[in-house]
């Protein structure tokens, strides 16, 4: 679930709200990127990562409904230089699904520095946000999906499209796992999602937010400004049963109004089945592309808003933007991001 559109209330805990998840091929390795804590609201967001939280990448294998591998990051309090220490733990098998399991420590480091461990490289810190979308266009899509109406483009022009995230920043965890890792060798079919958890007073952990496919939240629940939707706290395996009908009906309403599907209800169901469970699929070692014909991982250059708009509306929908608008926010070599 993408949470770039944080409210002032959400901004108070922006460190826990996930903005984007990326999965792509690196230097003989798979790269996982989780971005949180966007500055898009221009609010006084607390910098860094939450010291009482966990940041986790969850990995399913070969279409399995439950994860078999979890990589967990835990951060310390900022020091005098505003840097934070972190520890990375690996949890496999049943432990990957157990919040009480401690996991095996595999690396430790400090934000703003490259950390290496057995088969892994890590960089975490503040970066220029590589995500791009025109929020004015998003508003037209929101209105159509919410009201089951035709998209009203009278107030948005393609030739005037601009990146609303230009100049914004996020906190990023860049985590690269070598193809030498037995569980993540080239050719392995994986499904990836990420989440944040916060320690509870009772000594356990509460899931705060999760992410898989891009643009889910801004398109389907733009007015859930207090982030109370139960999708935040459930497991992806529950998505289709608990929320599939809502997604299907929303899509059916807008395509019926636009006349882009002969059987709107059938099309709505097909979209719900493509998006749920909300897990990003990827074949290890292959070129990633979150595109129209293929959704295989996601790179930071992919025009995810354009793909999602077109899928939901069942018609090609340009965003008016292309990857060049954020070229300066991406790097070809590790850590693939540009520190702010």
C-alpha positions, 0 to 999 in steps of 0.5 A: 500500500503506497502512503505518499499522501500522508496527512499531518496526523500520519506525518507524526509517525511517518517513519512507519508509513511505507511509500514504495517497494522495489525489487529488481536485479542488481550486480549478480544479486536481487535488490530489495528497496523499502522507502518510508517517511516521505517529506511530500507533506512538507511537514516537520517529519522526524528524520531517520527510522523509528527506533522501536520499530521493525522493518521487514521484507517478506518473501514467498516462494513459488506462489506459496500463500505464506512467506518462508523467508523474512529479512528484519531490520531494527534501528537504534536511536540517532547519535550526535551525527544523526546516524543510526546503528542497525541490525539485520536478522534472517528468519527462515521457515516457520520463523519467517511468520513468527513475530516472537522468533528472534532470527539469525543476525547476519549483518550490522552497520550504520546509516549512511554507510555501505555495510557488507555481510555474507551474501548481502550488501546494505545501505540505509539513509535519506535519499531523493525520492525516485517516485514520480506522479502528477497529483492533479491527475491522480485526483481525477482518477480518485474521483472516477474510482470513488464515484464510479464515473468517467474520468474528468480530465477537464482540469488536467492537461497532459502537456502540463503534467509535472512531478509532484514529488520533485525535490522530496525525500524519503528514508530508504533501506536498500538491501542486496542479496547475492545469487549465491544465497541458496534460497535466492538463486537465479530463476527462483520465483518469489513474491515480495511484500514489506511491512513495518511493526511497532513494539507494544506495551504488552511486549509484542509487535503490532503491524502498522503498514505493509506494501506490495503493488504500487499505487494501491492506497492512493487509487482505492482508498484515498480518503482513508486519511487516518490509515484505519483500513484493516488492509494495513494490519492483515496478511496478504493471504487474507486479501482476496477473501476480505477485500476482493469484492470491494476492489472488484466493485470499484473497478467495475463501476469506473469501467462501466461508466467509461464503457471500456469493458463489455462485462464490467463485473467480470473485468473488476473480478479479474483486476482484484485477482491480479492485485490480490494477494498484494504481493510483488512477483519477481523471477530472480535474476531476470530484468525487472519491469512493472509494465503493461504486458509484464509485472515482474518486480519493479524498478525505480524507473518504472512508470507505476502510476501509468500502469496502474491507472491503465489497469484499473480503467481498462484503457491506456492512460498516459501519466504525461511523465517518463522516467527521465524526470527522476533520472538524477534520483537513480544510480546504476551501481550500488546502492542505486539511490542518491543520498539527499 
